[in-house]
Amino acid sequence: MATEIDVLCYGTVDTTKHAGLVVVEIKTTQYTAHEHLESYNGVDYCAPHMRNGLPNSLYWHHQMQLAAMTRTLKECYSPRSPIHGIVLVSCADRQVSI
């Protein structure tokens, strides 16, 4: 998996967590937001699971990439503040899906 951090900022992803570094993965799709939400967790029928046992879906591909980036950031820089991560998907109808 080759990846880079798309956006790194300071804040929180929701009101229940303490502020910290936020790794943002930005994705795009040719689907509308509605179509995206319907298909995002759908698995590949030819290979429904990845070797690690997780479902073979775009959602889990993106989560694994996000996990790799947050882990790398933590290991390389040992930040004092917590690290949060979020995936933002820009859809064809100009909506953003989280």
Biopython code that builds the backbone (N, CA, C, O; Angstrom):
import numpy as np
from Bio.PDB.StructureBuilder import StructureBuilder

atoms = [
    (1, "MET", "N", (0.848, -1.168, 0.000)),
    (1, "MET", "CA", (0.000, 0.000, 0.000)),
    (1, "MET", "C", (0.898, 1.237, 0.000)),
    (1, "MET", "O", (1.685, 1.439, 0.925)),
    (2, "ALA", "N", (0.781, 2.043, -1.017)),
    (2, "ALA", "CA", (1.521, 3.301, -1.091)),
    (2, "ALA", "C", (0.544, 4.426, -0.793)),
    (2, "ALA", "O", (-0.523, 4.506, -1.403)),
    (3, "THR", "N", (0.901, 5.282, 0.128)),
    (3, "THR", "CA", (-0.040, 6.327, 0.522)),
    (3, "THR", "C", (0.696, 7.523, 1.106)),
    (3, "THR", "O", (1.842, 7.411, 1.543)),
    (4, "GLU", "N", (0.040, 8.641, 1.106)),
    (4, "GLU", "CA", (0.525, 9.867, 1.725)),
    (4, "GLU", "C", (-0.645, 10.494, 2.468)),
    (4, "GLU", "O", (-1.805, 10.218, 2.163)),
    (5, "ILE", "N", (-0.336, 11.332, 3.436)),
    (5, "ILE", "CA", (-1.391, 12.066, 4.143)),
    (5, "ILE", "C", (-1.882, 13.180, 3.231)),
    (5, "ILE", "O", (-1.089, 13.986, 2.745)),
    (6, "ASP", "N", (-3.194, 13.225, 3.000)),
    (6, "ASP", "CA", (-3.753, 14.279, 2.156)),
    (6, "ASP", "C", (-3.811, 15.609, 2.899)),
    (6, "ASP", "O", (-3.386, 16.636, 2.370)),
    (7, "VAL", "N", (-4.334, 15.595, 4.118)),
    (7, "VAL", "CA", (-4.452, 16.803, 4.931)),
    (7, "VAL", "C", (-4.139, 16.433, 6.376)),
    (7, "VAL", "O", (-4.593, 15.401, 6.870)),
    (8, "LEU", "N", (-3.373, 17.266, 7.042)),
    (8, "LEU", "CA", (-3.094, 17.096, 8.463)),
    (8, "LEU", "C", (-3.446, 18.407, 9.146)),
    (8, "LEU", "O", (-2.933, 19.463, 8.776)),
    (9, "CYS", "N", (-4.320, 18.341, 10.140)),
    (9, "CYS", "CA", (-4.729, 19.562, 10.836)),
    (9, "CYS", "C", (-4.889, 19.265, 12.326)),
    (9, "CYS", "O", (-4.689, 18.132, 12.764)),
    (10, "TYR", "N", (-5.245, 20.274, 13.090)),
    (10, "TYR", "CA", (-5.444, 20.120, 14.521)),
    (10, "TYR", "C", (-6.900, 20.429, 14.823)),
    (10, "TYR", "O", (-7.424, 21.459, 14.400)),
    (11, "GLY", "N", (-7.548, 19.539, 15.552)),
    (11, "GLY", "CA", (-8.949, 19.733, 15.895)),
    (11, "GLY", "C", (-9.529, 18.437, 16.419)),
    (11, "GLY", "O", (-8.818, 17.625, 17.012)),
    (12, "THR", "N", (-10.806, 18.244, 16.203)),
    (12, "THR", "CA", (-11.479, 17.018, 16.621)),
    (12, "THR", "C", (-12.464, 16.594, 15.549)),
    (12, "THR", "O", (-12.988, 17.428, 14.811)),
    (13, "VAL", "N", (-12.714, 15.297, 15.464)),
    (13, "VAL", "CA", (-13.658, 14.807, 14.452)),
    (13, "VAL", "C", (-15.081, 14.758, 14.977)),
    (13, "VAL", "O", (-16.018, 14.656, 14.185)),
    (14, "ASP", "N", (-15.274, 14.826, 16.281)),
    (14, "ASP", "CA", (-16.608, 14.935, 16.868)),
    (14, "ASP", "C", (-16.475, 15.520, 18.275)),
    (14, "ASP", "O", (-15.369, 15.674, 18.794)),
    (15, "THR", "N", (-17.590, 15.834, 18.867)),
    (15, "THR", "CA", (-17.564, 16.539, 20.152)),
    (15, "THR", "C", (-17.233, 15.642, 21.336)),
    (15, "THR", "O", (-17.042, 16.144, 22.444)),
    (16, "THR", "N", (-17.161, 14.326, 21.133)),
    (16, "THR", "CA", (-16.887, 13.430, 22.256)),
    (16, "THR", "C", (-15.397, 13.158, 22.443)),
    (16, "THR", "O", (-15.006, 12.504, 23.410)),
    (17, "LYS", "N", (-14.572, 13.647, 21.540)),
    (17, "LYS", "CA", (-13.139, 13.366, 21.611)),
    (17, "LYS", "C", (-12.357, 14.633, 21.907)),
    (17, "LYS", "O", (-12.794, 15.737, 21.585)),
    (18, "HIS", "N", (-11.196, 14.461, 22.526)),
    (18, "HIS", "CA", (-10.310, 15.586, 22.784)),
    (18, "HIS", "C", (-9.645, 16.023, 21.483)),
    (18, "HIS", "O", (-9.435, 15.214, 20.580)),
    (19, "ALA", "N", (-9.320, 17.297, 21.397)),
    (19, "ALA", "CA", (-8.666, 17.814, 20.201)),
    (19, "ALA", "C", (-7.296, 17.172, 20.043)),
    (19, "ALA", "O", (-6.649, 16.808, 21.025)),
    (20, "GLY", "N", (-6.875, 17.041, 18.831)),
    (20, "GLY", "CA", (-5.576, 16.465, 18.522)),
    (20, "GLY", "C", (-5.295, 16.591, 17.041)),
    (20, "GLY", "O", (-5.985, 17.319, 16.327)),
    (21, "LEU", "N", (-4.290, 15.886, 16.588)),
    (21, "LEU", "CA", (-3.987, 15.875, 15.163)),
    (21, "LEU", "C", (-5.071, 15.090, 14.429)),
    (21, "LEU", "O", (-5.525, 14.050, 14.908)),
    (22, "VAL", "N", (-5.478, 15.588, 13.277)),
    (22, "VAL", "CA", (-6.500, 14.915, 12.469)),
    (22, "VAL", "C", (-5.899, 14.615, 11.099)),
    (22, "VAL", "O", (-5.512, 15.521, 10.361)),
    (23, "VAL", "N", (-5.830, 13.335, 10.779)),
    (23, "VAL", "CA", (-5.394, 12.890, 9.457)),
    (23, "VAL", "C", (-6.636, 12.780, 8.595)),
    (23, "VAL", "O", (-7.574, 12.059, 8.932)),
    (24, "VAL", "N", (-6.640, 13.505, 7.468)),
    (24, "VAL", "CA", (-7.791, 13.507, 6.572)),
    (24, "VAL", "C", (-7.388, 12.823, 5.267)),
    (24, "VAL", "O", (-6.440, 13.240, 4.602)),
    (25, "GLU", "N", (-8.110, 11.780, 4.916)),
    (25, "GLU", "CA", (-7.936, 11.118, 3.626)),
    (25, "GLU", "C", (-9.043, 11.624, 2.718)),
    (25, "GLU", "O", (-10.222, 11.521, 3.058)),
    (26, "ILE", "N", (-8.674, 12.170, 1.567)),
    (26, "ILE", "CA", (-9.652, 12.692, 0.621)),
    (26, "ILE", "C", (-9.779, 11.719, -0.537)),
    (26, "ILE", "O", (-8.785, 11.346, -1.159)),
    (27, "LYS", "N", (-10.999, 11.314, -0.818)),
    (27, "LYS", "CA", (-11.305, 10.391, -1.906)),
    (27, "LYS", "C", (-12.314, 11.048, -2.835)),
    (27, "LYS", "O", (-13.027, 11.970, -2.441)),
    (28, "THR", "N", (-12.366, 10.568, -4.061)),
    (28, "THR", "CA", (-13.370, 11.052, -5.009)),
    (28, "THR", "C", (-14.116, 9.860, -5.597)),
    (28, "THR", "O", (-13.611, 8.737, -5.624)),
    (29, "THR", "N", (-15.315, 10.129, -6.061)),
    (29, "THR", "CA", (-16.107, 9.093, -6.718)),
    (29, "THR", "C", (-16.926, 9.725, -7.835)),
    (29, "THR", "O", (-17.244, 10.914, -7.794)),
    (30, "GLN", "N", (-17.258, 8.923, -8.822)),
    (30, "GLN", "CA", (-18.125, 9.381, -9.909)),
    (30, "GLN", "C", (-19.590, 9.176, -9.562)),
    (30, "GLN", "O", (-20.475, 9.547, -10.333)),
    (31, "TYR", "N", (-19.849, 8.578, -8.390)),
    (31, "TYR", "CA", (-21.222, 8.372, -7.920)),
    (31, "TYR", "C", (-21.765, 9.623, -7.247)),
    (31, "TYR", "O", (-21.003, 10.453, -6.750)),
    (32, "THR", "N", (-23.084, 9.752, -7.236)),
    (32, "THR", "CA", (-23.711, 10.788, -6.411)),
    (32, "THR", "C", (-23.566, 10.358, -4.951)),
    (32, "THR", "O", (-23.204, 9.213, -4.679)),
    (33, "ALA", "N", (-23.838, 11.246, -4.030)),
    (33, "ALA", "CA", (-23.734, 10.900, -2.606)),
    (33, "ALA", "C", (-24.662, 9.737, -2.262)),
    (33, "ALA", "O", (-24.284, 8.844, -1.503)),
    (34, "HIS", "N", (-25.854, 9.745, -2.808)),
    (34, "HIS", "CA", (-26.815, 8.662, -2.549)),
    (34, "HIS", "C", (-26.281, 7.327, -3.080)),
    (34, "HIS", "O", (-26.311, 6.320, -2.372)),
    (35, "GLU", "N", (-25.795, 7.320, -4.318)),
    (35, "GLU", "CA", (-25.251, 6.094, -4.907)),
    (35, "GLU", "C", (-24.016, 5.625, -4.133)),
    (35, "GLU", "O", (-23.818, 4.428, -3.926)),
    (36, "HIS", "N", (-23.202, 6.574, -3.717)),
    (36, "HIS", "CA", (-21.994, 6.249, -2.960)),
    (36, "HIS", "C", (-22.356, 5.546, -1.647)),
    (36, "HIS", "O", (-21.778, 4.512, -1.313)),
    (37, "LEU", "N", (-23.302, 6.106, -0.916)),
    (37, "LEU", "CA", (-23.689, 5.512, 0.367)),
    (37, "LEU", "C", (-24.275, 4.114, 0.185)),
    (37, "LEU", "O", (-24.111, 3.256, 1.053)),
    (38, "GLU", "N", (-24.952, 3.882, -0.933)),
    (38, "GLU", "CA", (-25.519, 2.561, -1.192)),
    (38, "GLU", "C", (-24.447, 1.522, -1.524)),
    (38, "GLU", "O", (-24.618, 0.340, -1.226)),
    (39, "SER", "N", (-23.348, 1.953, -2.138)),
    (39, "SER", "CA", (-22.352, 0.987, -2.618)),
    (39, "SER", "C", (-21.067, 0.942, -1.795)),
    (39, "SER", "O", (-20.271, 0.019, -1.971)),
    (40, "TYR", "N", (-20.842, 1.892, -0.915)),
    (40, "TYR", "CA", (-19.553, 2.046, -0.225)),
    (40, "TYR", "C", (-19.165, 0.815, 0.594)),
    (40, "TYR", "O", (-17.989, 0.454, 0.636)),
    (41, "ASN", "N", (-20.108, 0.182, 1.227)),
    (41, "ASN", "CA", (-19.827, -1.011, 2.028)),
    (41, "ASN", "C", (-20.036, -2.307, 1.247)),
    (41, "ASN", "O", (-19.850, -3.395, 1.791)),
    (42, "GLY", "N", (-20.415, -2.198, -0.004)),
    (42, "GLY", "CA", (-20.633, -3.392, -0.817)),
    (42, "GLY", "C", (-19.323, -4.123, -1.081)),
    (42, "GLY", "O", (-18.293, -3.502, -1.341)),
    (43, "VAL", "N", (-19.378, -5.443, -1.011)),
    (43, "VAL", "CA", (-18.162, -6.238, -1.201)),
    (43, "VAL", "C", (-18.066, -6.748, -2.636)),
    (43, "VAL", "O", (-19.072, -6.898, -3.329)),
    (44, "ASP", "N", (-16.855, -7.006, -3.055)),
    (44, "ASP", "CA", (-16.581, -7.590, -4.369)),
    (44, "ASP", "C", (-17.093, -9.028, -4.361)),
    (44, "ASP", "O", (-16.641, -9.839, -3.553)),
    (45, "TYR", "N", (-18.019, -9.349, -5.242)),
    (45, "TYR", "CA", (-18.610, -10.698, -5.203)),
    (45, "TYR", "C", (-17.610, -11.775, -5.612)),
    (45, "TYR", "O", (-17.775, -12.932, -5.223)),
    (46, "CYS", "N", (-16.584, -11.434, -6.381)),
    (46, "CYS", "CA", (-15.577, -12.434, -6.770)),
    (46, "CYS", "C", (-14.598, -12.731, -5.638)),
    (46, "CYS", "O", (-14.097, -13.849, -5.515)),
    (47, "ALA", "N", (-14.337, -11.737, -4.828)),
    (47, "ALA", "CA", (-13.416, -11.901, -3.695)),
    (47, "ALA", "C", (-13.999, -11.123, -2.518)),
    (47, "ALA", "O", (-13.573, -9.998, -2.254)),
    (48, "PRO", "N", (-14.972, -11.709, -1.805)),
    (48, "PRO", "CA", (-15.685, -10.965, -0.769)),
    (48, "PRO", "C", (-14.856, -10.587, 0.454)),
    (48, "PRO", "O", (-15.248, -9.700, 1.212)),
    (49, "HIS", "N", (-13.716, -11.246, 0.658)),
    (49, "HIS", "CA", (-12.875, -10.924, 1.815)),
    (49, "HIS", "C", (-11.428, -10.739, 1.383)),
    (49, "HIS", "O", (-10.951, -11.385, 0.450)),
    (50, "MET", "N", (-10.744, -9.849, 2.077)),
    (50, "MET", "CA", (-9.317, -9.668, 1.844)),
    (50, "MET", "C", (-8.557, -10.723, 2.631)),
    (50, "MET", "O", (-9.150, -11.443, 3.434)),
    (51, "ARG", "N", (-7.269, -10.821, 2.413)),
    (51, "ARG", "CA", (-6.458, -11.826, 3.108)),
    (51, "ARG", "C", (-6.496, -11.672, 4.626)),
    (51, "ARG", "O", (-6.343, -12.649, 5.358)),
    (52, "ASN", "N", (-6.699, -10.449, 5.091)),
    (52, "ASN", "CA", (-6.750, -10.212, 6.536)),
    (52, "ASN", "C", (-8.125, -10.522, 7.133)),
    (52, "ASN", "O", (-8.329, -10.348, 8.334)),
    (53, "GLY", "N", (-9.065, -10.978, 6.308)),
    (53, "GLY", "CA", (-10.386, -11.354, 6.791)),
    (53, "GLY", "C", (-11.430, -10.252, 6.735)),
    (53, "GLY", "O", (-12.617, -10.521, 6.915)),
    (54, "LEU", "N", (-11.010, -9.014, 6.488)),
    (54, "LEU", "CA", (-11.971, -7.916, 6.405)),
    (54, "LEU", "C", (-12.750, -7.994, 5.096)),
    (54, "LEU", "O", (-12.259, -8.551, 4.114)),
    (55, "PRO", "N", (-13.962, -7.437, 5.077)),
    (55, "PRO", "CA", (-14.714, -7.400, 3.828)),
    (55, "PRO", "C", (-13.949, -6.614, 2.756)),
    (55, "PRO", "O", (-13.311, -5.606, 3.060)),
    (56, "ASN", "N", (-14.014, -7.069, 1.530)),
    (56, "ASN", "CA", (-13.326, -6.419, 0.422)),
    (56, "ASN", "C", (-14.219, -5.321, -0.148)),
    (56, "ASN", "O", (-14.849, -5.495, -1.191)),
    (57, "SER", "N", (-14.264, -4.193, 0.553)),
    (57, "SER", "CA", (-15.103, -3.065, 0.142)),
    (57, "SER", "C", (-14.263, -1.791, 0.135)),
    (57, "SER", "O", (-13.191, -1.732, 0.736)),
    (58, "LEU", "N", (-14.772, -0.778, -0.553)),
    (58, "LEU", "CA", (-14.073, 0.509, -0.568)),
    (58, "LEU", "C", (-13.941, 1.073, 0.842)),
    (58, "LEU", "O", (-12.913, 1.652, 1.191)),
    (59, "TYR", "N", (-14.984, 0.902, 1.649)),
    (59, "TYR", "CA", (-14.929, 1.393, 3.028)),
    (59, "TYR", "C", (-13.704, 0.844, 3.750)),
    (59, "TYR", "O", (-12.945, 1.606, 4.349)),
    (60, "TRP", "N", (-13.505, -0.466, 3.700)),
    (60, "TRP", "CA", (-12.390, -1.072, 4.426)),
    (60, "TRP", "C", (-11.046, -0.768, 3.781)),
    (60, "TRP", "O", (-10.038, -0.676, 4.481)),
    (61, "HIS", "N", (-11.009, -0.612, 2.469)),
    (61, "HIS", "CA", (-9.756, -0.186, 1.826)),
    (61, "HIS", "C", (-9.346, 1.189, 2.352)),
    (61, "HIS", "O", (-8.182, 1.415, 2.681)),
    (62, "HIS", "N", (-10.306, 2.095, 2.427)),
    (62, "HIS", "CA", (-10.020, 3.448, 2.905)),
    (62, "HIS", "C", (-9.649, 3.453, 4.387)),
    (62, "HIS", "O", (-8.761, 4.199, 4.800)),
    (63, "GLN", "N", (-10.324, 2.622, 5.191)),
    (63, "GLN", "CA", (-10.003, 2.550, 6.620)),
    (63, "GLN", "C", (-8.593, 2.005, 6.851)),
    (63, "GLN", "O", (-7.886, 2.469, 7.746)),
    (64, "MET", "N", (-8.185, 1.025, 6.047)),
    (64, "MET", "CA", (-6.831, 0.478, 6.190)),
    (64, "MET", "C", (-5.784, 1.523, 5.808)),
    (64, "MET", "O", (-4.739, 1.617, 6.452)),
    (65, "GLN", "N", (-6.054, 2.299, 4.775)),
    (65, "GLN", "CA", (-5.124, 3.351, 4.366)),
    (65, "GLN", "C", (-5.034, 4.417, 5.461)),
    (65, "GLN", "O", (-3.942, 4.884, 5.785)),
    (66, "LEU", "N", (-6.157, 4.795, 6.019)),
    (66, "LEU", "CA", (-6.188, 5.784, 7.090)),
    (66, "LEU", "C", (-5.450, 5.268, 8.322)),
    (66, "LEU", "O", (-4.697, 6.014, 8.949)),
    (67, "ALA", "N", (-5.656, 4.011, 8.670)),
    (67, "ALA", "CA", (-4.960, 3.416, 9.812)),
    (67, "ALA", "C", (-3.455, 3.403, 9.596)),
    (67, "ALA", "O", (-2.693, 3.673, 10.525)),
    (68, "ALA", "N", (-3.019, 3.092, 8.380)),
    (68, "ALA", "CA", (-1.587, 3.080, 8.081)),
    (68, "ALA", "C", (-0.988, 4.471, 8.249)),
    (68, "ALA", "O", (0.124, 4.610, 8.759)),
    (69, "MET", "N", (-1.710, 5.491, 7.829)),
    (69, "MET", "CA", (-1.183, 6.853, 7.945)),
    (69, "MET", "C", (-1.149, 7.337, 9.395)),
    (69, "MET", "O", (-0.180, 7.970, 9.814)),
    (70, "THR", "N", (-2.194, 7.044, 10.155)),
    (70, "THR", "CA", (-2.191, 7.485, 11.554)),
    (70, "THR", "C", (-1.122, 6.738, 12.347)),
    (70, "THR", "O", (-0.472, 7.328, 13.210)),
    (71, "ARG", "N", (-0.931, 5.455, 12.067)),
    (71, "ARG", "CA", (0.103, 4.675, 12.751)),
    (71, "ARG", "C", (1.499, 5.192, 12.394)),
    (71, "ARG", "O", (2.357, 5.325, 13.267)),
    (72, "THR", "N", (1.724, 5.482, 11.111)),
    (72, "THR", "CA", (3.016, 5.999, 10.670)),
    (72, "THR", "C", (3.305, 7.346, 11.318)),
    (72, "THR", "O", (4.423, 7.592, 11.770)),
    (73, "LEU", "N", (2.313, 8.208, 11.364)),
    (73, "LEU", "CA", (2.482, 9.517, 11.991)),
    (73, "LEU", "C", (2.859, 9.354, 13.463)),
    (73, "LEU", "O", (3.765, 10.025, 13.957)),
    (74, "LYS", "N", (2.169, 8.471, 14.149)),
    (74, "LYS", "CA", (2.432, 8.244, 15.569)),
    (74, "LYS", "C", (3.833, 7.675, 15.791)),
    (74, "LYS", "O", (4.540, 8.106, 16.702)),
    (75, "GLU", "N", (4.236, 6.709, 14.964)),
    (75, "GLU", "CA", (5.544, 6.077, 15.124)),
    (75, "GLU", "C", (6.690, 7.006, 14.769)),
    (75, "GLU", "O", (7.738, 6.969, 15.414)),
    (76, "CYS", "N", (6.506, 7.839, 13.750)),
    (76, "CYS", "CA", (7.595, 8.712, 13.289)),
    (76, "CYS", "C", (7.766, 9.965, 14.145)),
    (76, "CYS", "O", (8.890, 10.425, 14.347)),
    (77, "TYR", "N", (6.675, 10.516, 14.645)),
    (77, "TYR", "CA", (6.744, 11.808, 15.324)),
    (77, "TYR", "C", (6.368, 11.767, 16.797)),
    (77, "TYR", "O", (6.608, 12.742, 17.509)),
    (78, "SER", "N", (5.794, 10.687, 17.272)),
    (78, "SER", "CA", (5.382, 10.556, 18.670)),
    (78, "SER", "C", (4.717, 11.823, 19.202)),
    (78, "SER", "O", (5.187, 12.400, 20.182)),
    (79, "PRO", "N", (3.642, 12.258, 18.573)),
    (79, "PRO", "CA", (2.988, 13.492, 19.031)),
    (79, "PRO", "C", (2.393, 13.326, 20.431)),
    (79, "PRO", "O", (1.975, 12.233, 20.815)),
    (80, "ARG", "N", (2.362, 14.409, 21.174)),
    (80, "ARG", "CA", (1.797, 14.379, 22.531)),
    (80, "ARG", "C", (0.274, 14.378, 22.516)),
    (80, "ARG", "O", (-0.360, 13.869, 23.441)),
    (81, "SER", "N", (-0.298, 14.937, 21.486)),
    (81, "SER", "CA", (-1.756, 14.988, 21.412)),
    (81, "SER", "C", (-2.292, 13.744, 20.696)),
    (81, "SER", "O", (-1.561, 13.089, 19.953)),
    (82, "PRO", "N", (-3.564, 13.426, 20.921)),
    (82, "PRO", "CA", (-4.143, 12.248, 20.266)),
    (82, "PRO", "C", (-4.194, 12.437, 18.744)),
    (82, "PRO", "O", (-4.143, 13.560, 18.243)),
    (83, "ILE", "N", (-4.294, 11.338, 18.039)),
    (83, "ILE", "CA", (-4.415, 11.365, 16.582)),
    (83, "ILE", "C", (-5.780, 10.807, 16.199)),
    (83, "ILE", "O", (-6.159, 9.712, 16.614)),
    (84, "HIS", "N", (-6.499, 11.569, 15.411)),
    (84, "HIS", "CA", (-7.795, 11.149, 14.895)),
    (84, "HIS", "C", (-7.679, 10.991, 13.387)),
    (84, "HIS", "O", (-6.753, 11.522, 12.773)),
    (85, "GLY", "N", (-8.588, 10.282, 12.807)),
    (85, "GLY", "CA", (-8.586, 10.123, 11.360)),
    (85, "GLY", "C", (-9.989, 10.179, 10.804)),
    (85, "GLY", "O", (-10.952, 9.795, 11.468)),
    (86, "ILE", "N", (-10.097, 10.662, 9.575)),
    (86, "ILE", "CA", (-11.395, 10.744, 8.918)),
    (86, "ILE", "C", (-11.201, 10.618, 7.411)),
    (86, "ILE", "O", (-10.202, 11.080, 6.860)),
    (87, "VAL", "N", (-12.161, 9.991, 6.758)),
    (87, "VAL", "CA", (-12.168, 9.869, 5.296)),
    (87, "VAL", "C", (-13.287, 10.759, 4.769)),
    (87, "VAL", "O", (-14.435, 10.633, 5.196)),
    (88, "LEU", "N", (-12.960, 11.655, 3.847)),
    (88, "LEU", "CA", (-13.951, 12.495, 3.190)),
    (88, "LEU", "C", (-14.019, 12.079, 1.728)),
    (88, "LEU", "O", (-12.992, 11.990, 1.056)),
    (89, "VAL", "N", (-15.226, 11.824, 1.233)),
    (89, "VAL", "CA", (-15.402, 11.403, -0.154)),
    (89, "VAL", "C", (-16.170, 12.487, -0.909)),
    (89, "VAL", "O", (-17.315, 12.797, -0.578)),
    (90, "SER", "N", (-15.528, 13.053, -1.919)),
    (90, "SER", "CA", (-16.161, 14.049, -2.760)),
    (90, "SER", "C", (-16.950, 13.347, -3.854)),
    (90, "SER", "O", (-16.391, 12.590, -4.648)),
    (91, "CYS", "N", (-18.251, 13.604, -3.891)),
    (91, "CYS", "CA", (-19.139, 12.879, -4.812)),
    (91, "CYS", "C", (-19.427, 13.716, -6.061)),
    (91, "CYS", "O", (-19.178, 14.921, -6.095)),
    (92, "ALA", "N", (-19.955, 13.045, -7.076)),
    (92, "ALA", "CA", (-20.201, 13.691, -8.378)),
    (92, "ALA", "C", (-21.205, 14.824, -8.303)),
    (92, "ALA", "O", (-21.158, 15.743, -9.120)),
    (93, "ASP", "N", (-22.119, 14.776, -7.333)),
    (93, "ASP", "CA", (-23.130, 15.830, -7.210)),
    (93, "ASP", "C", (-22.680, 16.950, -6.267)),
    (93, "ASP", "O", (-23.505, 17.698, -5.742)),
    (94, "ARG", "N", (-21.372, 17.056, -6.061)),
    (94, "ARG", "CA", (-20.739, 18.108, -5.263)),
    (94, "ARG", "C", (-21.034, 18.017, -3.782)),
    (94, "ARG", "O", (-20.876, 18.999, -3.056)),
    (95, "GLN", "N", (-21.456, 16.865, -3.329)),
    (95, "GLN", "CA", (-21.653, 16.638, -1.900)),
    (95, "GLN", "C", (-20.439, 15.899, -1.360)),
    (95, "GLN", "O", (-19.721, 15.227, -2.100)),
    (96, "VAL", "N", (-20.224, 16.035, -0.065)),
    (96, "VAL", "CA", (-19.127, 15.330, 0.601)),
    (96, "VAL", "C", (-19.731, 14.315, 1.553)),
    (96, "VAL", "O", (-20.618, 14.634, 2.345)),
    (97, "SER", "N", (-19.241, 13.100, 1.465)),
    (97, "SER", "CA", (-19.701, 12.025, 2.341)),
    (97, "SER", "C", (-18.604, 11.702, 3.344)),
    (97, "SER", "O", (-17.427, 11.642, 2.991)),
    (98, "ILE", "N", (-18.996, 11.493, 4.594)),
    (98, "ILE", "CA", (-18.029, 11.167, 5.653)),
    (98, "ILE", "C", (-18.170, 9.707, 5.996)),
    (98, "ILE", "O", (-17.455, 9.205, 6.864)),
]
sb = StructureBuilder()
sb.init_structure("model")
sb.init_model(0)
sb.init_chain("A")
sb.init_seg("    ")
for serial, (resi, resn, name, xyz) in enumerate(atoms, 1):
    if name == "N":
        sb.init_residue(resn, " ", resi, " ")
    sb.init_atom(name, np.array(xyz, "f"), 0.0, 1.0, " ", f" {name:<3s}", serial, name[0])
structure = sb.get_structure()
